[in-house]
Amino acid sequence: MQYTKYNDYFEWPRMPGEDLILINDMYLQLLDTQWQSLQEIRQGQTKQLEFLLGFARNNAAYFANMASNFDMQKARNFADLWKQVPITSIQQIAQSGNTMILQNMPEKHGKKLPLELISTVHPPVKIVVSQYWMAIRNA
């Protein structure tokens, strides 16, 4: 079959997949925030960090333990907030067992997908991620 126009090949209207919708939402959020002041951006990021840590603390034993000494009020500035969040190594993930798995992943984040973290210094580590996380990773 020969196509004479570009649109002959596609069904109309073309609809993006879930991953592209998530990526587009992130892009629109960036457009909405591009004219905000540094203070407004930091306030928004601080709210996001508080929500993320609160959610993780309430839904995964590992993060409840990790965040027990974390105090948003102790921070003098935005950098101090992030300094309190420790970097997690692949060895810590491997040793944590199921304690890092969120008990109540938001439905908006889509299906849970198995994934293996591969490192040259550690055997593969099996983890569970959301469709939303995969979309961000592939963006």
Backbone torsions as a table, in degrees:
resi	resn	phi	psi	omega
1	MET	NA	137.0	178.4
2	GLN	-104.0	141.3	177.1
3	TYR	-108.2	129.1	-178.2
4	THR	-95.6	-20.0	178.5
5	LYS	-132.8	155.0	178.9
6	TYR	-55.6	-44.6	-175.9
7	ASN	-73.9	-12.7	177.5
8	ASP	-64.5	-27.9	-175.3
9	TYR	-77.4	-26.2	-174.1
10	PHE	-108.1	149.4	170.6
11	GLU	-72.0	149.4	-179.5
12	TRP	-119.8	138.9	-3.7
13	PRO	-79.7	145.2	177.6
14	ARG	-72.1	137.7	179.8
15	MET	-119.5	131.0	179.0
16	PRO	-72.7	154.5	174.9
17	GLY	-72.9	172.4	-178.2
18	GLU	-58.1	-39.4	-178.8
19	ASP	-60.9	-44.1	-179.1
20	LEU	-68.6	-32.0	177.1
21	ILE	-65.0	-43.4	178.7
22	LEU	-63.2	-43.4	179.8
23	ILE	-64.2	-41.1	177.8
24	ASN	-63.7	-39.9	177.1
25	ASP	-60.3	-42.1	178.5
26	MET	-64.1	-40.7	177.9
27	TYR	-61.9	-44.5	179.2
28	LEU	-63.9	-35.9	176.8
29	GLN	-64.2	-40.7	176.8
30	LEU	-62.4	-41.1	177.5
31	LEU	-62.1	-40.4	-179.7
32	ASP	-66.2	-29.3	-174.2
33	THR	-99.5	-3.7	-172.8
34	GLN	-64.3	-23.8	-178.5
35	TRP	-101.8	5.3	178.7
36	GLN	-74.9	154.6	176.5
37	SER	-73.3	163.1	177.9
38	LEU	-57.5	-40.2	179.7
39	GLN	-62.3	-43.4	179.3
40	GLU	-64.6	-40.6	179.0
41	ILE	-64.5	-45.0	179.6
42	ARG	-63.2	-39.5	177.6
43	GLN	-61.7	-43.8	178.0
44	GLY	-63.6	-43.1	179.6
45	GLN	-66.9	-36.8	177.9
46	THR	-64.0	-42.6	176.4
47	LYS	-61.0	-42.6	178.8
48	GLN	-62.9	-43.0	179.5
49	LEU	-63.3	-43.7	178.0
50	GLU	-60.3	-44.5	179.4
51	PHE	-63.7	-47.4	-177.8
52	LEU	-61.2	-47.9	179.7
53	LEU	-66.2	-39.4	177.7
54	GLY	-62.6	-43.6	179.4
55	PHE	-63.6	-47.1	-179.9
56	ALA	-62.7	-43.0	-179.5
57	ARG	-60.8	-39.5	-176.6
58	ASN	-82.1	-11.3	-173.2
59	ASN	-125.5	0.6	179.0
60	ALA	-148.4	126.6	-176.3
61	ALA	-58.2	-40.5	-178.8
62	TYR	-58.5	-47.2	-176.9
63	PHE	-73.5	-29.8	174.9
64	ALA	-62.3	-42.8	178.4
65	ASN	-68.3	-46.2	-178.4
66	MET	-62.1	-39.4	-173.9
67	ALA	-88.0	1.0	-177.7
68	SER	-62.0	-29.5	178.9
69	ASN	-99.1	1.6	-178.0
70	PHE	-81.2	128.7	-177.7
71	ASP	-134.7	110.5	-179.7
72	MET	-63.1	-28.9	-176.4
73	GLN	-76.1	-22.4	180.0
74	LYS	-72.5	-22.8	-174.6
75	ALA	-69.4	131.3	176.6
76	ARG	-84.6	-27.9	-179.9
77	ASN	-151.0	179.4	-175.0
78	PHE	-62.1	-39.6	179.7
79	ALA	-61.6	-35.9	178.2
80	ASP	-63.0	-32.7	177.5
81	LEU	-61.5	-49.4	-175.8
82	TRP	-71.3	-28.0	177.8
83	LYS	-64.6	-24.6	180.0
84	GLN	-77.8	-17.3	-179.2
85	VAL	-89.1	113.2	-176.5
86	PRO	-75.1	150.8	173.9
87	ILE	-78.6	134.5	-177.7
88	THR	-102.7	125.0	-179.9
89	SER	-86.4	163.4	177.9
90	ILE	-64.2	-30.8	177.5
91	GLN	-65.6	-40.9	178.0
92	GLN	-65.1	-38.8	178.1
93	ILE	-63.3	-44.4	-179.6
94	ALA	-63.9	-38.4	-177.2
95	GLN	-79.2	-17.6	-174.5
96	SER	-75.2	-13.6	-177.9
97	GLY	61.3	-131.6	-179.2
98	ASN	-93.0	5.6	-174.8
99	THR	-71.1	-16.0	178.2
100	MET	-90.1	-13.6	-176.6
101	ILE	-71.6	126.8	178.4
102	LEU	-69.7	132.4	-179.7
103	GLN	-74.5	-34.2	-176.1
104	ASN	-128.4	75.3	178.4
105	MET	-69.1	134.3	-178.7
106	PRO	-56.9	136.2	179.9
107	GLU	-59.5	-32.1	-179.9
108	LYS	-61.7	-20.3	-177.8
109	HIS	-82.8	1.5	173.9
110	GLY	81.6	-163.7	-176.3
111	LYS	-70.1	155.3	172.2
112	LYS	-84.9	134.5	-177.0
113	LEU	-124.6	134.4	176.4
114	PRO	-75.7	145.9	-179.2
115	LEU	-149.5	151.7	175.5
116	GLU	-115.4	129.3	172.5
117	LEU	-86.3	128.0	-176.8
118	ILE	-116.2	132.7	-179.1
119	SER	-136.7	152.7	178.5
120	THR	-75.7	-17.2	-176.6
121	VAL	-109.6	2.1	-177.1
122	HIS	-145.2	145.4	174.5
123	PRO	-62.0	158.8	179.8
124	PRO	-54.3	141.4	179.9
125	VAL	-115.9	123.5	179.9
126	LYS	-83.0	130.9	177.1
127	ILE	-133.4	170.8	176.0
128	VAL	-120.0	130.0	178.6
129	VAL	-125.4	167.9	177.8
130	SER	-98.8	162.7	174.6
131	GLN	-58.3	-38.0	179.7
132	TYR	-61.5	-45.9	179.1
133	TRP	-60.8	-41.8	179.3
134	MET	-63.1	-38.3	178.6
135	ALA	-63.1	-43.5	178.6
136	ILE	-64.3	-43.6	-178.8
137	ARG	-60.8	-38.3	-176.7
138	ASN	-87.7	-5.2	-178.3
139	ALA	-66.4	NA	NA
